[in-house]
Amino acid sequence: MAAAMALAAMWAQWAVAQEKKESDCIVCHRMVTPGVVKDWEAGKMSESLDCDVCHGEHTGPDDIDKLKMPSAKDCGMCHSDQAEQFGEGKHALAWAAMEAMPRTAHQPGPIIGGMKGCGGCHRMGKDGGKCDSCHTRHKFDPNEARQPLACNTCHMGFDHPQYEMWSTSKHGIIHQLEPTTGRAPTCQHCHMQKGNHRVMTSWGFLAVRLPEADEGWMADRAVILKGLGVLDPQGNPTARLDAVKAAKVARLTAEEWQAERDKMTDICRQCHSTRHVNEHLGAGDQLIREADRLMAEAIGTVAKLYDEKIIEPQPYQPFAYPDILNFYDARTPVEQTLYEMFMEHRMRTFQGAFHMNPDYQHWYGWAPMNKDLADIRAEAEQMRADRKAP
């Protein structure tokens, strides 16, 4: 009886679909994935496109292998300017940046390929780019993607909580109080000026630029680059430098850095004086300098443990030197502290500054960095004492 009723309901839906002259895709998926159809019909693209434009000539359960998932290149058939802009920005390189990490291939499958961890966000750069990371399926409403909440899924948490910083800053508070007035900048206002999909920042994800005019800062920067495996312990470039260049996670010329800074300065000057803008952005730059001073000492402290053979390199480490990009695969507690100091607390120090959140910058970034350094010093001395103990 139940089966007969279900069949009757399906037949009724099919009959309605025929009356409306709906495509075979909609007829089938209204029964199989009704939520998808509802979202699709609520979006503007449903007015002029059919599903096969993006998904290919899949016709039913017997040829599911013909189904394709669209990439930014497919979207570019209609949205050429946006696709070109996206391809020039760092979001299009998200998958390459993740795969450049030395331990990516050793993570459990669901984390990367199953999109339940790193892959879930970094998929934005997979197979030419995924526009649905911001323009949610199947409605693809641009108004959704213009909202700061669209950024929250990826820009939160351990190493890059930009949404949390912005939303609790004065900019974010004003936007929440007056969401429709445009009185305060959103993520998109600063990072996607006039809807430009080329997202890029002056400092890059690692807050690294070369060259550095300040000799002391450049010396600290060299130690950090060794800790990132971009330079070997003798200071020579490694193959990882090519990966950093390809993924654009650092700024490797003064001109490249300045071009992005000028763009941001122009945006800030829409509301603030040139003096105010230069003071605040300059303070953010100097906080990176101060953070790098702590970071270089911490890396150097752990490097000495390698020199003294208190820590032996793992088979996957190319040098007898700490490798921050091993992340949580580091085998000693002191190296776990080191990676957290870099990936969590240093990140929050400079990101909090540039997102105008002084409390986040200080108590979630700078203060923990100082604690990390104290812990690393103490852990190093304890490891030396343990080795000497009978």
Buried (B, 14 or more C-beta within 10 A) or exposed (E): EEEEEEEEEEEEBBEEBEEEEBBEBBBBBBBEEEEBBEBBBEBEBBEEBBBBEBBBEBBEEEEEEEEEEBBBEBBBEEBEEBBEBBBBBBBBBBBBBBBBBBBBEEBEEEBBEEBEEBBBBBBBBBEBBBBBBBBBEBBBBEEEBBBBEBBBEBBBEEBBBBBBBBBBBEBBEBBEEEEEEEEBBBBBBBBBBEEBBBBBBBBBBBBBBBEBEEEEBEEBBBBBBBBBBBBBEEEEEBEBBEBBEEBBBBBBEEEBBBEBBEBBBEBBEEEBEEEEBBEBBEEBBEBBBBBBBBBBBBBBBBBEBBEEEBBEBEEEBBBBBBBBBBBEBBEBEBBBBBBBBBBBBBBBBBBBBBBBBEEBBBEBBBBBBEEBBEBBBEBBEEBBEEEEEE
